[in-house]
């Protein structure tokens, strides 16, 4: 067998493995590469297909969607991932393909009873993208505070708006995940711990900013509703002075002390950089 024939055979095998499970594997028996297989054993390829998507779903439930698995249950996320990949086979870039996982969940009738799940799935993917992004600029502030006109948001950030308590869900998921890594905790304890965390969540909309404070740390900070117009302009590339001057905020109800405290938190966590340092 020539090298080109081997490549064609390999591509055929992968095409079958990556194909939608709803498609009958016998449909591939009309292709020329099928002649290299033993007809009496070709049915085994169906098991390969099932195993492949099962493994892929298991990997994603423990990596990109590990927080969602902790919060809603690993089997819950894994089963929906399997269904999603069956209906949306995208072998070339599985990671990019799960961008649409949230949209898929929104269309599922049974998810209507817990509509915050797709939002949290989108949030998990944003976390993955932020952690995969370039590292932030560090040590850009000297002891003397820079002028507001030189203060900009780190480029690698994301403003996540939600009608659900996304920050509370995130914090609960982190706590549950941490407890699940403790080998001394029993399944009964973890189930009760998870239930308690979920019942403590206050149902209110929350907006957050996500960014890396350093090469290995993710920060998720709440955006007070009254300050969202400012952070939104900062996110568009304006400096702090421009963002404050051009945002539509009520000066009468603007709490300067609260705003200063919030900006201080963002500054300490390295959300900003000083343009004069470059």
Secondary structure by P-SEA (a helix, b strand, c coil): ccaaaaaaaaaaaaaaaacccccccccccccccccccccccccaaaaaaaaaaaaaaaaaaaccaaaaaaaccaaaaaaaaaaaaaaccccccccccccaaaaaaaaccccccccaaaaaaaaaaaaaaaaaccccccccccccccccccccccccbbbbbcccaaaaaaaaaaaaaaaaacccccaaaaaaaaaaaaaaccbbbbbbbbbbccccbbbbbbbcccaaaaaaaaaacccaaaaaaccccccccccaaaaaaaaaaaaaaccccccccc
